[in-house]
């Protein structure tokens, strides 16, 4: 029994390292999200850090429209980044999880 | 042994419900982030959904400056939302985790 526990702890430690390495790698995974008419472009990392926002001059004429464009495009970008982030981290964490039915519920 | 496993699975199911309820509640937790001069205001939920972006008219005169303001303020808003999100979900998940030393590493 004690040996099992030690084995499990070792595996968790190893997985913890992998989770950390994955988080570091996700800093260098970039996603681009554009408004349907390409007037607004957002680049974001899979760790949800915005790298660039490119606004077409024409959008500066109508502030409320620009604000709506930003909210829509940014939310899509954050959502996509979160999907990649969670999928990658769940895959790594799953490897290290003890095999208890229902445990993967924590990785959704 | 079997009884333990059933007990653990029951606890995990219960915690899964709590995680779900917490995620729902976080939709209604809003954070406001402002640029230091208050010319840009962003409201975001603790599930990282942007609810509003308010741009001062003066920022529309210089597009590059506006883009920089947006990147800085939005990244701070997303970061703060992620801190609240992860703290709340980790607290709930921890309750349901089997007591294996090192397990909490998955909740960082």
Backbone of each chain as ProteinMPNN parsed JSONL, in Angstrom:
{"seq_chain_A": "XXXXXXXXXXXXXXXXXXXXXXXXXXXXXXXXXXXXXXXXXXXXXXXXXXXXXXXXXXXXXXXXXXXXXXXXXXXXXXXXXXXXXXXXXXXXXXXXXXXXXXXXXXXX", "coords_chain_A": {"N_chain_A": [[0.834, -1.187, 0.0], [1.942, 1.23, 0.896], [3.95, 1.491, -0.913], [2.488, 1.855, -3.254], [1.41, 4.39, -2.793], [3.688, 5.972, -2.753], [4.532, 5.587, -5.329], [2.459, 6.778, -6.697], [2.714, 9.403, -5.841], [5.138, 10.072, -6.952], [4.518, 9.946, -9.624], [2.679, 12.005, -9.8], [4.305, 14.173, -9.301], [5.932, 14.186, -11.521], [4.06, 14.688, -13.464], [3.299, 17.191, -12.72], [5.517, 18.681, -13.454], [5.295, 18.416, -16.185], [2.902, 19.77, -16.667], [3.686, 22.338, -16.042], [5.631, 22.795, -18.018], [4.037, 22.682, -20.255], [2.379, 24.881, -19.892], [4.254, 26.891, -20.232], [4.961, 26.491, -22.892], [2.564, 27.171, -24.119], [2.592, 29.872, -24.079], [3.762, 30.54, -26.4], [2.1, 29.857, -28.386], [0.116, 31.133, -30.778], [-3.008, 32.691, -31.617], [-5.143, 33.94, -34.158], [-7.794, 36.186, -34.403], [-10.4, 37.496, -36.347], [-12.641, 40.191, -37.233], [-15.651, 39.722, -39.117], [-15.476, 41.226, -41.42], [-12.872, 41.777, -41.603], [-11.964, 44.193, -40.513], [-11.066, 44.443, -38.01], [-8.472, 43.029, -36.161], [-7.232, 40.578, -33.973], [-4.572, 39.296, -32.084], [-3.773, 36.612, -30.018], [-2.339, 34.761, -27.265], [-2.25, 31.23, -26.405], [-2.331, 31.247, -23.744], [-4.017, 33.223, -23.178], [-3.098, 35.845, -23.496], [-3.131, 38.991, -24.864], [-1.592, 39.858, -27.85], [-1.57, 41.54, -30.073], [-3.58, 44.202, -31.428], [-5.341, 45.177, -34.181], [-6.754, 47.875, -35.659], [-8.912, 48.987, -38.156], [-8.733, 52.095, -39.915], [-11.238, 53.074, -40.652], [-12.969, 52.313, -38.652], [-12.659, 54.07, -36.631], [-14.33, 56.163, -36.855], [-16.804, 55.753, -35.764], [-17.501, 55.442, -32.595], [-19.096, 53.804, -30.887], [-19.728, 51.662, -32.487], [-17.143, 50.665, -32.886], [-16.526, 49.867, -30.256], [-18.372, 47.778, -29.973], [-17.463, 46.013, -31.984], [-14.976, 45.388, -30.899], [-15.664, 44.066, -28.463], [-17.038, 41.789, -29.408], [-15.154, 40.486, -31.128], [-12.931, 40.159, -29.455], [-13.993, 38.552, -27.389], [-14.483, 36.213, -28.796], [-11.866, 35.531, -29.449], [-10.693, 35.147, -26.904], [-12.223, 33.009, -26.028], [-11.527, 30.964, -27.873], [-8.811, 30.75, -27.295], [-8.973, 29.84, -24.686], [-10.145, 27.342, -25.099], [-8.081, 25.935, -26.414], [-6.109, 26.102, -24.452], [-7.286, 24.729, -22.224], [-7.715, 22.182, -23.331], [-5.112, 21.29, -23.905], [-3.874, 21.324, -21.353], [-5.525, 19.613, -19.943], [-5.05, 17.196, -21.234], [-2.407, 16.641, -20.529], [-2.576, 16.588, -17.713], [-4.311, 14.485, -17.322], [-2.852, 12.211, -17.88], [-1.364, 11.924, -15.598], [-3.139, 11.489, -13.609], [-4.476, 9.597, -10.865], [-6.141, 6.468, -11.337], [-9.137, 6.821, -10.831], [-12.5, 6.306, -11.202], [-14.383, 8.944, -12.587], [-12.653, 10.898, -11.941], [-11.737, 12.338, -14.13], [-13.536, 14.268, -14.421], [-12.708, 16.558, -13.276], [-11.206, 17.753, -15.093], [-12.578, 18.969, -17.017]], "CA_chain_A": [[0.0, 0.0, 0.0], [2.774, 2.437, 0.997], [4.67, 1.607, -2.182], [1.543, 2.47, -4.22], [1.279, 5.831, -2.536], [4.944, 6.607, -3.181], [4.528, 5.568, -6.804], [1.481, 7.773, -7.154], [3.262, 10.747, -5.595], [6.193, 10.29, -7.947], [3.865, 10.203, -10.925], [2.066, 13.344, -9.732], [5.401, 15.159, -9.383], [6.342, 14.18, -12.929], [3.002, 15.344, -14.243], [3.341, 18.619, -12.36], [6.563, 19.264, -14.311], [4.772, 18.478, -17.568], [1.895, 20.839, -16.723], [4.44, 23.598, -16.046], [6.264, 22.943, -19.336], [2.964, 22.948, -21.228], [1.962, 26.287, -19.716], [5.319, 27.723, -20.82], [4.843, 26.351, -24.356], [1.336, 27.842, -24.596], [2.907, 31.297, -24.271], [4.277, 30.736, -27.764], [1.068, 29.424, -29.333], [-0.696, 32.332, -31.055], [-4.232, 32.525, -32.405], [-5.605, 35.224, -34.682], [-9.249, 36.277, -34.575], [-10.715, 38.695, -37.128], [-14.059, 40.472, -37.454], [-16.043, 39.09, -40.385], [-15.091, 42.083, -42.552], [-11.423, 42.008, -41.495], [-11.632, 45.58, -40.092], [-10.442, 44.348, -36.683], [-7.706, 41.771, -36.021], [-6.679, 40.391, -32.625], [-3.707, 38.124, -31.909], [-3.77, 36.248, -28.596], [-1.652, 33.492, -27.037], [-3.121, 30.198, -25.806], [-2.45, 31.579, -22.313], [-4.97, 34.347, -23.153], [-2.432, 37.154, -23.423], [-3.313, 39.67, -26.153], [-0.302, 40.302, -28.391], [-1.78, 42.712, -30.941], [-4.939, 44.57, -31.846], [-5.193, 46.055, -35.343], [-8.048, 48.523, -35.928], [-8.926, 49.704, -39.435], [-9.053, 53.52, -39.699], [-12.677, 53.359, -40.842], [-13.734, 52.026, -37.419], [-12.466, 55.163, -35.658], [-15.349, 57.203, -37.091], [-18.016, 55.48, -34.974], [-16.955, 54.858, -31.359], [-19.936, 52.717, -30.337], [-19.537, 50.501, -33.369], [-15.808, 50.13, -32.582], [-16.623, 49.166, -28.966], [-19.076, 46.505, -30.225], [-16.519, 45.169, -32.743], [-13.938, 44.919, -29.967], [-16.242, 43.083, -27.525], [-17.369, 40.558, -30.155], [-13.949, 39.802, -31.634], [-12.098, 39.784, -28.309], [-14.607, 37.407, -26.688], [-14.231, 34.998, -29.607], [-10.437, 35.224, -29.33], [-10.459, 34.611, -25.547], [-12.878, 31.694, -25.983], [-10.705, 30.005, -28.629], [-7.568, 30.553, -26.537], [-9.328, 29.01, -23.522], [-10.365, 25.958, -25.568], [-6.758, 25.321, -26.654], [-5.447, 26.036, -23.137], [-7.883, 23.669, -21.39], [-7.507, 20.877, -23.969], [-3.708, 20.9, -23.756], [-3.564, 21.056, -19.946], [-6.291, 18.42, -19.54], [-4.375, 16.002, -21.788], [-1.202, 16.365, -19.718], [-2.984, 16.256, -16.335], [-4.99, 13.187, -17.348], [-1.818, 11.162, -17.849], [-0.805, 11.748, -14.254], [-4.219, 11.313, -12.62], [-4.768, 8.23, -10.414], [-7.251, 5.941, -12.128], [-10.372, 6.713, -10.045], [-13.607, 6.695, -12.093], [-14.978, 10.241, -12.25], [-11.611, 11.901, -11.707], [-11.511, 13.244, -15.27], [-14.523, 15.368, -14.354], [-12.017, 17.773, -12.824], [-10.384, 18.307, -16.167], [-13.461, 19.544, -18.046]], "C_chain_A": [[0.886, 1.261, 0.0], [3.507, 2.666, -0.323], [3.786, 2.274, -3.219], [1.535, 3.973, -4.058], [2.523, 6.565, -3.025], [4.981, 6.693, -4.702], [3.627, 6.657, -7.331], [2.038, 9.177, -6.985], [4.344, 11.08, -6.617], [5.576, 10.679, -9.28], [3.274, 11.606, -10.924], [3.139, 14.408, -9.907], [5.811, 15.324, -10.853], [5.31, 14.944, -13.766], [2.987, 16.835, -13.973], [4.379, 19.339, -13.227], [6.027, 19.44, -15.74], [3.752, 19.599, -17.713], [2.613, 22.188, -16.833], [5.05, 23.845, -17.434], [5.204, 23.286, -20.392], [2.525, 24.403, -21.128], [2.985, 27.221, -20.361], [5.182, 27.698, -22.353], [3.639, 27.144, -24.895], [1.533, 29.346, -24.744], [3.289, 31.589, -25.718], [3.316, 30.201, -28.825], [0.143, 30.618, -29.55], [-1.916, 32.0, -31.9], [-4.612, 33.91, -32.922], [-7.113, 35.162, -34.848], [-9.539, 37.582, -35.3], [-12.214, 38.945, -37.122], [-14.379, 39.977, -38.868], [-15.607, 39.923, -41.601], [-13.607, 42.476, -42.488], [-11.04, 43.417, -41.034], [-10.956, 45.588, -38.726], [-9.739, 43.003, -36.575], [-7.078, 41.729, -34.629], [-5.774, 39.162, -32.662], [-3.586, 37.875, -30.414], [-3.023, 34.934, -28.42], [-2.645, 32.508, -26.423], [-3.13, 30.319, -24.278], [-3.269, 32.861, -22.131], [-4.289, 35.71, -22.939], [-2.572, 37.805, -24.811], [-1.968, 40.221, -26.617], [-0.485, 41.511, -29.292], [-3.27, 42.916, -31.208], [-4.748, 45.534, -33.013], [-6.571, 46.563, -35.756], [-7.955, 49.247, -37.271], [-9.353, 51.141, -39.176], [-10.561, 53.79, -39.764], [-13.481, 53.156, -39.556], [-13.637, 53.172, -36.414], [-13.557, 56.223, -35.775], [-16.577, 57.01, -36.202], [-17.612, 54.717, -33.709], [-17.784, 53.667, -30.862], [-19.793, 51.444, -31.168], [-18.182, 49.845, -33.077], [-15.855, 49.319, -31.283], [-17.313, 47.801, -29.15], [-18.172, 45.511, -30.971], [-15.513, 44.538, -31.781], [-14.486, 43.822, -29.058], [-16.458, 41.743, -28.233], [-16.103, 39.776, -30.529], [-13.056, 39.331, -30.497], [-12.682, 38.586, -27.568], [-14.392, 36.109, -27.464], [-12.761, 34.567, -29.455], [-10.143, 34.578, -27.977], [-11.034, 33.203, -25.438], [-12.016, 30.624, -26.685], [-9.399, 29.701, -27.878], [-7.829, 29.644, -25.331], [-9.533, 27.56, -23.928], [-9.026, 25.24, -25.754], [-6.063, 25.088, -25.311], [-5.956, 24.832, -22.347], [-7.646, 22.291, -21.997], [-6.073, 20.391, -23.733], [-3.406, 20.53, -22.293], [-4.306, 19.815, -19.453], [-5.582, 17.148, -20.018], [-3.17, 15.634, -20.915], [-1.617, 15.899, -18.318], [-3.572, 14.854, -16.278], [-3.98, 12.032, -17.227], [-1.412, 10.856, -16.41], [-1.861, 11.43, -13.213], [-4.298, 9.855, -12.168], [-6.054, 7.753, -11.09], [-8.509, 5.722, -11.283], [-11.51, 7.189, -10.954], [-14.216, 8.026, -11.643], [-13.927, 11.323, -12.09], [-11.524, 12.876, -12.887], [-12.528, 14.39, -15.269], [-13.829, 16.667, -13.956], [-11.3, 18.455, -13.966], [-11.246, 18.907, -17.26], [-13.357, 21.053, -17.933]], "O_chain_A": [[0.654, 2.21, -0.749], [3.675, 3.79, -0.796], [4.237, 3.138, -3.972], [1.636, 4.728, -5.024], [2.432, 7.634, -3.628], [5.389, 7.698, -5.286], [3.966, 7.368, -8.277], [1.869, 10.035, -7.851], [4.453, 12.214, -7.084], [6.032, 11.596, -9.963], [3.354, 12.317, -11.926], [2.921, 15.42, -10.573], [6.006, 16.434, -11.349], [5.654, 15.731, -14.647], [2.706, 17.642, -14.859], [4.152, 20.461, -13.678], [6.267, 20.451, -16.4], [3.719, 20.295, -18.728], [2.212, 23.061, -17.603], [4.993, 24.958, -17.958], [5.451, 24.079, -21.301], [2.324, 25.075, -22.14], [2.615, 28.227, -20.966], [5.274, 28.73, -23.017], [3.695, 27.71, -25.986], [0.764, 30.021, -25.43], [3.163, 32.715, -26.199], [3.662, 30.104, -30.002], [-0.533, 31.062, -28.623], [-1.865, 31.142, -32.781], [-4.434, 34.916, -32.236], [-7.644, 34.186, -35.378], [-9.015, 38.637, -34.941], [-12.99, 37.995, -37.016], [-13.486, 39.835, -39.704], [-15.394, 39.379, -42.685], [-13.149, 43.367, -43.203], [-9.875, 43.794, -41.16], [-10.354, 46.583, -38.322], [-10.329, 41.962, -36.862], [-6.479, 42.7, -34.168], [-6.15, 38.119, -33.197], [-3.33, 38.795, -29.637], [-3.056, 34.08, -29.306], [-3.729, 32.89, -25.983], [-3.846, 29.585, -23.597], [-3.224, 33.498, -21.079], [-4.837, 36.6, -22.288], [-2.167, 37.217, -25.814], [-1.292, 40.947, -25.888], [0.348, 42.417, -29.285], [-4.077, 41.986, -31.215], [-4.091, 46.566, -32.879], [-7.441, 45.787, -36.15], [-7.031, 50.028, -37.497], [-10.215, 51.397, -38.336], [-11.086, 54.625, -39.028], [-14.545, 53.752, -39.386], [-14.421, 53.247, -35.467], [-13.694, 57.079, -34.901], [-17.303, 57.962, -35.916], [-17.407, 53.503, -33.745], [-17.227, 52.643, -30.463], [-19.745, 50.329, -30.648], [-18.082, 48.619, -33.025], [-15.298, 48.224, -31.209], [-16.897, 46.802, -28.563], [-18.121, 44.328, -30.636], [-15.237, 43.339, -31.834], [-13.86, 42.775, -28.896], [-16.097, 40.691, -27.706], [-15.998, 38.574, -30.281], [-12.489, 38.24, -30.557], [-11.939, 37.693, -27.161], [-14.153, 35.052, -26.881], [-12.464, 33.377, -29.346], [-9.428, 33.579, -27.906], [-10.425, 32.316, -24.839], [-11.81, 29.532, -26.157], [-8.945, 28.558, -27.831], [-7.009, 28.788, -25.0], [-9.145, 26.648, -23.198], [-8.849, 24.102, -25.318], [-5.503, 24.02, -25.065], [-5.171, 24.018, -21.862], [-7.402, 21.33, -21.268], [-5.851, 19.226, -23.402], [-2.746, 19.523, -22.037], [-3.779, 19.054, -18.642], [-5.523, 16.151, -19.297], [-2.948, 14.463, -20.607], [-1.069, 14.926, -17.799], [-3.361, 14.122, -15.311], [-4.233, 11.026, -16.564], [-1.154, 9.709, -16.046], [-1.533, 11.134, -12.064], [-4.199, 8.955, -13.002], [-6.944, 8.552, -11.378], [-8.906, 4.582, -11.044], [-11.499, 8.327, -11.423], [-14.525, 8.21, -10.465], [-14.242, 12.513, -12.098], [-11.277, 14.068, -12.704], [-12.393, 15.355, -16.022], [-14.316, 17.754, -14.268], [-10.84, 19.589, -13.837], [-10.738, 19.31, -18.306], [-14.005, 21.776, -18.69]]}, "seq_chain_B": "XXXXXXXXXXXXXXXXXXXXXXXXXXXXXXXXXXXXXXXXXXXXXXXXXXXXXXXXXXXXXXXXXXXXXXXXXXXXXXXXXXXXXXXXXXXXXXXXXXXXXXXXXXXX", "coords_chain_B": {"N_chain_B": [[-12.304, -2.095, 0.543], [-13.7, -1.804, -1.881], [-15.834, -0.376, -1.023], [-14.607, 1.989, -0.268], [-13.866, 3.013, -2.773], [-16.341, 3.436, -3.98], [-17.313, 5.361, -2.27], [-15.525, 7.405, -2.761], [-16.06, 7.934, -5.425], [-18.652, 8.889, -5.243], [-18.22, 11.223, -3.824], [-16.703, 12.607, -5.665], [-18.553, 13.022, -7.651], [-20.343, 14.719, -6.413], [-18.702, 16.912, -6.022], [-18.252, 17.592, -8.602], [-20.705, 18.65, -9.337], [-20.675, 20.901, -7.759], [-18.536, 22.31, -8.876], [-19.602, 22.926, -11.333], [-21.749, 24.564, -10.591], [-20.342, 26.661, -9.486], [-18.979, 27.653, -11.712], [-21.143, 28.663, -13.116], [-21.984, 30.659, -11.386], [-19.811, 32.389, -11.539], [-20.205, 33.67, -13.903], [-21.637, 35.834, -13.222], [-20.066, 37.44, -11.756], [-18.492, 40.411, -11.829], [-15.688, 42.327, -13.001], [-13.972, 45.412, -12.974], [-11.679, 47.09, -14.998], [-9.444, 49.77, -15.366], [-7.68, 52.146, -17.425], [-4.802, 53.963, -16.331], [-5.341, 56.667, -16.465], [-8.005, 56.723, -16.651], [-9.159, 56.838, -19.206], [-9.87, 54.667, -20.601], [-12.088, 52.029, -20.069], [-12.794, 48.778, -18.969], [-15.077, 46.152, -18.586], [-15.341, 42.945, -17.244], [-16.275, 39.478, -16.915], [-15.813, 37.006, -14.295], [-15.514, 34.717, -15.637], [-14.084, 35.406, -17.757], [-15.377, 36.856, -19.779], [-15.888, 39.573, -21.812], [-17.771, 42.353, -20.952], [-18.201, 45.084, -21.282], [-16.693, 47.828, -23.063], [-15.325, 50.92, -22.69], [-14.419, 53.696, -24.387], [-12.634, 56.7, -24.275], [-13.388, 59.689, -26.066], [-11.132, 61.156, -26.755], [-9.142, 59.306, -27.219], [-9.532, 58.381, -29.72], [-8.193, 59.814, -31.549], [-5.599, 59.012, -31.935], [-4.614, 56.232, -33.312], [-2.679, 54.182, -32.885], [-1.894, 54.608, -30.286], [-4.33, 54.117, -29.019], [-4.621, 51.375, -29.581], [-2.502, 50.361, -28.068], [-3.307, 51.126, -25.469], [-5.577, 49.538, -25.266], [-4.514, 46.895, -25.397], [-2.913, 46.781, -23.084], [-4.733, 47.371, -20.929], [-6.75, 45.463, -21.33], [-5.31, 43.057, -21.049], [-4.622, 43.19, -18.356], [-7.165, 43.062, -17.246], [-8.054, 40.512, -18.096], [-6.187, 38.938, -16.802], [-6.732, 39.447, -14.09], [-9.326, 38.454, -13.946], [-8.831, 35.781, -14.493], [-7.369, 35.07, -12.233], [-9.331, 35.255, -10.179], [-11.137, 33.359, -11.158], [-9.607, 30.944, -11.178], [-8.918, 30.706, -8.468], [-11.41, 30.403, -7.206], [-12.431, 28.065, -8.413], [-10.457, 26.229, -7.766], [-10.701, 26.1, -5.002], [-13.189, 24.846, -4.664], [-12.781, 22.421, -6.055], [-10.76, 21.294, -4.577], [-11.932, 20.455, -2.227], [-13.18, 18.137, -2.992], [-11.215, 16.465, -3.789], [-9.442, 13.352, -3.665], [-7.416, 12.433, -0.847], [-4.463, 12.57, -1.636], [-1.103, 13.082, -1.276], [0.29, 15.821, -2.982], [-1.619, 15.976, -4.881], [-2.881, 18.447, -4.959], [-1.387, 19.891, -6.613], [-2.452, 19.888, -9.087], [-4.247, 21.832, -9.098], [-3.231, 24.27, -9.295]], "CA_chain_B": [[-11.652, -1.389, -0.542], [-14.678, -1.407, -2.892], [-16.656, 0.659, -0.418], [-13.856, 3.249, -0.376], [-13.912, 3.521, -4.153], [-17.704, 3.961, -4.205], [-17.418, 6.614, -1.504], [-14.727, 8.421, -3.458], [-16.771, 8.312, -6.663], [-19.796, 9.713, -4.83], [-17.708, 12.55, -3.448], [-16.281, 13.297, -6.893], [-19.786, 13.447, -8.374], [-20.857, 15.877, -5.666], [-17.82, 18.05, -6.286], [-18.459, 17.977, -10.003], [-21.885, 19.527, -9.34], [-20.27, 22.189, -7.166], [-17.69, 23.014, -9.861], [-20.524, 23.433, -12.359], [-22.503, 25.687, -10.003], [-19.396, 27.78, -9.323], [-18.739, 28.247, -13.045], [-22.345, 29.441, -13.452], [-21.966, 31.87, -10.54], [-18.737, 33.288, -11.989], [-20.729, 34.485, -15.012], [-22.285, 37.033, -12.657], [-19.066, 38.198, -10.996], [-17.88, 41.344, -12.793], [-14.521, 43.096, -12.558], [-13.731, 46.559, -13.851], [-10.259, 47.477, -15.122], [-9.366, 51.076, -16.039], [-6.339, 52.667, -17.68], [-4.422, 54.806, -15.178], [-5.947, 58.002, -16.623], [-9.466, 56.537, -16.789], [-9.647, 57.096, -20.577], [-10.371, 53.385, -21.119], [-12.659, 51.183, -19.0], [-13.205, 47.448, -19.438], [-15.76, 45.304, -17.6], [-15.172, 41.551, -17.65], [-16.769, 38.556, -15.883], [-14.771, 36.106, -13.773], [-15.325, 33.672, -16.656], [-13.304, 36.081, -18.815], [-16.205, 37.338, -20.894], [-15.905, 41.035, -21.771], [-19.153, 42.856, -20.957], [-18.233, 46.436, -21.879], [-15.44, 48.561, -23.29], [-15.682, 52.338, -22.845], [-13.264, 54.429, -24.915], [-12.83, 58.155, -24.263], [-13.26, 60.235, -27.431], [-9.761, 61.669, -27.019], [-8.256, 58.21, -27.656], [-9.789, 58.031, -31.131], [-7.356, 60.664, -32.415], [-4.302, 58.354, -32.191], [-4.99, 54.802, -33.374], [-1.658, 53.299, -32.286], [-1.988, 54.788, -28.825], [-5.558, 53.404, -28.61], [-4.331, 49.931, -29.627], [-1.636, 50.07, -26.902], [-4.179, 51.234, -24.283], [-6.463, 48.358, -25.25], [-3.737, 45.678, -25.082], [-2.481, 46.865, -21.675], [-5.881, 47.314, -20.004], [-7.437, 44.176, -21.499], [-4.492, 41.973, -20.47], [-4.771, 43.26, -16.884], [-8.532, 42.603, -16.928], [-8.106, 39.051, -18.293], [-5.348, 38.349, -15.75], [-7.467, 39.503, -12.807], [-10.472, 37.532, -14.061], [-8.281, 34.416, -14.397], [-7.0, 34.846, -10.812], [-10.57, 34.977, -9.436], [-11.671, 32.109, -11.707], [-8.813, 29.782, -10.734], [-8.995, 30.589, -7.006], [-12.74, 29.888, -6.838], [-12.598, 26.666, -8.854], [-9.505, 25.392, -7.009], [-11.254, 25.902, -3.649], [-14.268, 23.855, -4.747], [-12.234, 21.121, -6.497], [-9.904, 20.75, -3.509], [-12.803, 19.771, -1.255], [-13.601, 16.824, -3.472], [-10.06, 15.666, -4.229], [-8.946, 12.327, -2.728], [-6.308, 13.009, -0.084], [-3.168, 12.005, -2.049], [-0.119, 14.174, -1.239], [0.742, 16.241, -4.313], [-2.765, 16.119, -5.775], [-3.307, 19.839, -5.153], [-0.576, 20.5, -7.678], [-3.274, 19.997, -10.3], [-5.223, 22.922, -8.967], [-2.487, 25.547, -9.336]], "C_chain_B": [[-12.726, -0.876, -1.522], [-15.515, -0.257, -2.36], [-15.962, 2.012, -0.527], [-14.027, 3.873, -1.751], [-15.289, 4.136, -4.43], [-17.85, 5.302, -3.495], [-16.713, 7.742, -2.234], [-15.469, 8.907, -4.703], [-17.957, 9.204, -6.34], [-19.347, 11.126, -4.529], [-17.322, 13.337, -4.705], [-17.503, 13.829, -7.639], [-20.32, 14.718, -7.734], [-20.004, 17.118, -5.984], [-17.981, 18.547, -7.714], [-19.645, 18.934, -10.107], [-21.497, 20.919, -8.806], [-19.427, 22.997, -8.15], [-18.59, 23.671, -10.909], [-21.268, 24.672, -11.837], [-21.588, 26.911, -9.847], [-19.153, 28.465, -10.661], [-19.931, 29.122, -13.436], [-22.329, 30.762, -12.675], [-20.927, 32.883, -11.047], [-19.137, 34.116, -13.2], [-21.259, 35.82, -14.516], [-21.34, 37.814, -11.75], [-18.337, 39.089, -12.002], [-16.704, 42.083, -12.188], [-14.37, 44.269, -13.519], [-12.244, 46.879, -13.844], [-10.211, 48.784, -15.886], [-7.909, 51.398, -16.369], [-6.055, 53.692, -16.588], [-5.06, 56.197, -15.271], [-7.461, 57.933, -16.878], [-10.006, 56.767, -18.197], [-10.223, 55.827, -21.205], [-10.864, 52.54, -19.953], [-13.152, 49.88, -19.609], [-13.929, 46.747, -18.293], [-15.736, 43.875, -18.115], [-15.71, 40.649, -16.551], [-15.599, 37.686, -15.417], [-14.651, 34.851, -14.638], [-14.685, 34.25, -17.907], [-14.128, 36.48, -20.04], [-16.278, 38.861, -20.763], [-17.348, 41.519, -21.912], [-19.211, 44.257, -21.563], [-16.812, 46.969, -22.037], [-15.847, 50.006, -23.522], [-14.423, 53.13, -23.186], [-13.558, 55.926, -24.867], [-12.588, 58.688, -25.669], [-11.823, 60.649, -27.75], [-8.835, 60.572, -27.554], [-8.43, 57.892, -29.14], [-8.871, 58.788, -32.086], [-6.047, 59.96, -32.778], [-4.5, 56.843, -32.127], [-3.962, 53.905, -32.658], [-1.698, 53.378, -30.76], [-3.206, 54.028, -28.296], [-5.296, 51.894, -28.563], [-3.469, 49.524, -28.414], [-2.444, 50.102, -25.602], [-5.002, 49.945, -24.142], [-5.687, 47.108, -24.809], [-3.386, 45.673, -23.593], [-3.655, 46.63, -20.718], [-6.595, 45.977, -20.097], [-6.634, 43.032, -20.883], [-4.579, 41.99, -18.942], [-6.142, 42.719, -16.47], [-8.616, 41.08, -17.028], [-7.322, 38.354, -17.177], [-6.098, 38.318, -14.403], [-8.645, 38.525, -12.818], [-9.994, 36.086, -13.9], [-7.91, 34.092, -12.957], [-8.244, 34.479, -10.0], [-11.11, 33.607, -9.851], [-10.93, 30.909, -11.116], [-8.896, 29.6, -9.223], [-10.319, 29.949, -6.593], [-12.875, 28.405, -7.206], [-11.658, 25.738, -8.088], [-10.069, 25.09, -5.624], [-12.318, 24.802, -3.675], [-13.699, 22.481, -5.079], [-11.449, 20.461, -5.365], [-10.72, 19.954, -2.502], [-13.047, 18.328, -1.682], [-12.45, 15.911, -3.823], [-9.761, 14.573, -3.201], [-7.659, 12.839, -2.083], [-4.982, 12.338, -0.437], [-2.174, 13.156, -2.094], [0.333, 14.53, -2.666], [-0.426, 16.488, -5.244], [-3.066, 17.592, -6.026], [-2.46, 20.535, -6.225], [-1.408, 20.693, -8.948], [-4.175, 21.213, -10.257], [-4.519, 24.27, -9.019], [-2.796, 26.236, -10.663]], "O_chain_B": [[-12.702, 0.28, -1.945], [-15.863, 0.682, -3.075], [-16.584, 3.031, -0.825], [-14.29, 5.068, -1.892], [-15.397, 5.206, -5.029], [-18.425, 6.249, -4.031], [-17.21, 8.865, -2.323], [-15.509, 10.101, -5.002], [-18.243, 10.157, -7.065], [-19.994, 12.1, -4.917], [-17.565, 14.539, -4.81], [-17.488, 14.933, -8.183], [-20.699, 15.667, -8.42], [-20.524, 18.215, -6.185], [-17.867, 19.738, -8.0], [-19.606, 19.904, -10.863], [-21.926, 21.95, -9.323], [-19.577, 24.215, -8.251], [-18.371, 24.813, -11.314], [-21.4, 25.678, -12.533], [-22.014, 28.047, -10.052], [-19.124, 29.693, -10.746], [-19.754, 30.193, -14.017], [-22.617, 31.828, -13.22], [-21.151, 34.092, -10.984], [-18.51, 35.131, -13.504], [-21.329, 36.799, -15.258], [-21.761, 38.74, -11.057], [-17.658, 38.601, -12.905], [-16.715, 42.426, -11.006], [-14.608, 44.139, -14.72], [-11.625, 46.93, -12.782], [-10.85, 48.919, -16.929], [-7.004, 50.962, -15.657], [-6.985, 54.23, -15.987], [-5.291, 56.835, -14.244], [-8.1, 58.914, -17.259], [-11.22, 56.883, -18.363], [-10.957, 55.881, -22.192], [-10.15, 52.354, -18.967], [-13.838, 49.877, -20.631], [-13.449, 46.746, -17.159], [-16.066, 43.616, -19.272], [-15.623, 40.998, -15.374], [-14.546, 37.635, -16.054], [-13.782, 34.014, -14.397], [-14.739, 33.652, -18.981], [-13.648, 36.447, -21.174], [-16.684, 39.378, -19.721], [-18.053, 41.153, -22.853], [-20.159, 44.586, -22.277], [-15.89, 46.633, -21.292], [-16.619, 50.299, -24.436], [-13.491, 53.222, -22.387], [-14.595, 56.376, -25.354], [-11.704, 58.211, -26.381], [-11.363, 60.504, -28.882], [-7.865, 60.861, -28.255], [-7.591, 57.223, -29.744], [-8.775, 58.459, -33.269], [-5.446, 60.267, -33.807], [-4.548, 56.25, -31.049], [-4.331, 52.989, -31.922], [-1.558, 52.38, -30.053], [-3.131, 53.374, -27.256], [-5.702, 51.219, -27.617], [-3.689, 48.471, -27.816], [-2.295, 49.231, -24.745], [-5.104, 49.356, -23.065], [-6.15, 46.356, -23.951], [-3.552, 44.655, -22.922], [-3.576, 45.797, -19.815], [-7.003, 45.412, -19.082], [-7.208, 42.136, -20.264], [-4.606, 40.936, -18.307], [-6.263, 42.009, -15.472], [-9.183, 40.429, -16.15], [-7.74, 37.312, -16.672], [-6.096, 37.315, -13.689], [-8.921, 37.858, -11.821], [-10.657, 35.27, -13.258], [-8.112, 32.965, -12.504], [-8.227, 33.519, -9.229], [-11.491, 32.798, -9.006], [-11.552, 29.973, -10.614], [-8.94, 28.468, -8.74], [-10.349, 29.063, -5.739], [-13.367, 27.598, -6.416], [-12.013, 24.597, -7.793], [-9.938, 23.973, -5.124], [-12.339, 23.931, -2.806], [-14.081, 21.485, -4.464], [-11.465, 19.24, -5.208], [-10.276, 18.927, -1.989], [-13.113, 17.421, -0.853], [-12.65, 14.734, -4.121], [-9.817, 14.827, -1.998], [-6.905, 13.589, -2.702], [-4.43, 11.607, 0.386], [-2.362, 14.106, -2.855], [0.707, 13.656, -3.448], [-0.267, 17.131, -6.282], [-3.452, 17.974, -7.131], [-2.789, 21.631, -6.677], [-1.105, 21.552, -9.776], [-4.792, 21.58, -11.257], [-5.151, 25.305, -8.807], [-2.286, 27.325, -10.927]]}, "name": "protein", "num_of_chains": 2, "seq": "XXXXXXXXXXXXXXXXXXXXXXXXXXXXXXXXXXXXXXXXXXXXXXXXXXXXXXXXXXXXXXXXXXXXXXXXXXXXXXXXXXXXXXXXXXXXXXXXXXXXXXXXXXXXXXXXXXXXXXXXXXXXXXXXXXXXXXXXXXXXXXXXXXXXXXXXXXXXXXXXXXXXXXXXXXXXXXXXXXXXXXXXXXXXXXXXXXXXXXXXXXXXXXXXXXXXXXXX"}
